[in-house]
Amino acid sequence: MDATTVLADVTGSIATVGYGLAAIGPAIGVGIVVGKTIEGVARQPELAGRLQVLMWIGIAFTEALAFIGIATAFIFGA
């Protein structure tokens, strides 16, 4: 079996791998947002309500990146 035959047998879509890599960024981003919110509440507990609202907005924007990644996987993977 030579190299040409082996390369001809490789088939499939790399979109799932691409989405998996694209999901790493939002996961790290959500972790940072939640961690910083916990630090802020620990420093000033009276701002917990405001910080929680800002945390959810930050998580929503960060998760938008994951949605863009999965949409790209469907668009270019098909």
Secondary structure as UniProt FT lines:
FT   HELIX           3..9
FT   HELIX           15..22
FT   HELIX           24..43
FT   HELIX           45..47
FT   HELIX           48..77
//
